[in-house]
Amino acid sequence: MNKLIGLFAEPIGSLLAYIYSFVNNYGLAIILLTLFVRICLLPLYTKQIKSSAAIAEIQPKQREIQIRYANDKETMNRKLQELYAQEKVNPVSGCLPLLVQMPIIMGLFSLLRNPLDYMAQPEMVVAVHEAFLWIPDLSQPDSWILPIAAGLSTFFTYSQTMGSTPSDANNMMSGMKYFFPIMIFMMGRTFPSGLALYWAVGNGLMIVQTFFLNKQKEKQALRTEVEQALKKKK
């Protein structure tokens, strides 16, 4: 498992060292690396959000089929497949972008938790101990501010995600909505500040991305309603 994570952590570490060679500030290099990774993952994240929204839209029909054919699993599965084909929805497609993102996110996590395990450049040995803003040493934990920022941003990220996912998934996520922010806060108080900085900045960028994606989705839904209304008038 460590070797697999290293396959992603080492090239990301080289990229972080490359960014550092330009900005000469470890904290800023982490922020720019986080921004770069989020931009690269944006198409996958967009696909994941759209897939979740599409599944949420057909959920009433899906539940109706499940209730009607509760005693006939074969017919229920056939009807569900017909519904997915008719609505052009693949319930598994929403998982694929997440599966692709996970190794990259785990690589980033491992890199920023143990940076010198994946960065052999001599300048980075000193860089990971640099100060940033109020933090005297990014290799050491920050007691309050960054852990709180990481925890709160995790909470708001889950809140946004629950707004665009099916209610069944929301039931499962409702507990995680409160558990994960607390866990991230506690971990942020024990892990290097550089990792907590990545969490806070990464979640902040995700909140902004989700906000604009939801706005775009609302505009598309409104446009569709207007087009359908005009067709009815004709």
C-alpha angles and dihedrals in degrees: 000000000000090000091051092050089046090058087066101029096055098055090043087051090052089050091050090051090048092052090047091055088063103039098031090210121103096204092050090046090056091050092049091046090051091050091049093050092047091051091050092049094044096096090052092045091049091052090049092052093047092048092051091049092050092051090048090054095055095041095101090056090044092052091047090056092047092052095043095049099031091128095045109059095175094055091042092054091047092050091047091052089049089051092050091049092047093049092038092235127143111197091200095053092078090062096053097069089048092051090051092049096048099074090049093048091046090049091052091047093052093044095053093040093053104013098168091056089068104027116066097173110122093225091057091059087068096032096063089062095053123123121245125190105313093346112100095196125017091202090064128069122265111227103217125341102061095038090051091047091049092048096046093046089051090052093051091045091055091045091055093045092051089056092063102038132083117275092245089059090044090058089057093043097048092081093043089051088072101025099055097049090052091047092048090049092052093045090047089059092056105033126073115287089239090066093047088049090054091049094050096045094041093051091045090054091047091052090053092046093050092047093056093041090053091048090051090049091051091051091049091049091049091049090051092050092050092049091050091048091051091050091052091052090054 
